[in-house]
Amino acid sequence: MNYVQLNGGVKIPQLGLGVFQTPDGEQTVNAVKWALEARYRHIDTAKIYGNERSVGDGIKASGIARGDIFLTTKLWNADIRAGRTREAFEESLRALQTDYVDLYLIHWPADGFCEAWSVMEELFKEGKIRAIGVSNFHKSHLERLEKTAKQMPTVNQIESHPYFSNQPLIDYCFSWDIAVEVWSPLGGTGGNLLQDKTLVSLAEKYNKTPAQIVLRWDIQRNVVVIPKSTHRERIISNKAIFDFELSEADMAAINALNRNQRVGSDPDHFDF
Ligand code: A2P
């Protein structure tokens, strides 16, 4: 497993399991357990996913020590707007059945995010969170945060995949020493990215799957990647990306697939 060093010194495994749209209950418990059995050590959830309790159950069922797992959850927009960051964080801890998280993120730049950030800074100082960060922040949101923050985010988690590389924002984050995590790396649920002709032919060339080609591209772009799957064999195969390397020309060919085509909401225009 590769790691990315966050500003502040915490190390994050570069590949994790995402559980957005993984239903609460058996499916989440199993996905988490299978991932940990396959030596994933990084799980990414959020309060709004409604599956934190099952994530906690999956961790318990795996028998892997909590301290060996990098666990992320996120502060939901309604809690940001209502000024209940501390309460929401405690609710997440209870659901996850843990007394700390490795990474806590502001999920979207909802009104009140600067105030929420200062509460997260306190929780960090209290030792309840190992690293704090944001998600779905554009340059303008980071600039606003910078005006009141005592410390800048360690991470920005954003949409990025070959059809929406989001590379200028990634480069901007890197210029601030902010690590980048990418969501919907495989183009999200119901997309057609993995049937792309270039990706299919690269998969044949490297004797890998299109998903492995995309995830390897992310590893070589130095971003953290959190593919979601509820299928055991996919969870296992999505991790088999550390035994080959894409050439520079093939990295460029994947970069060239960018069409600025989002599958999720634009952080400047979200209505939830
Ligand atoms: P499933 O959960 O049924 O496996 P993203 O991480 O971009 O949001 O993409 C997740 C989507 O891609 C899900 O619909 C997931 O479906 C599917 N998926 C995950 N891993 C693979 C894979 N190795 N091959 C094909 N589809 C995959």
Residues whose N, C-alpha, C, O or C-beta is under 5 A from the ligand:
A	BS01	A2P	S184 P185 L186 G187 G188 T189 G190 A211 I226 P227 K228 S229 T230 H231 R234
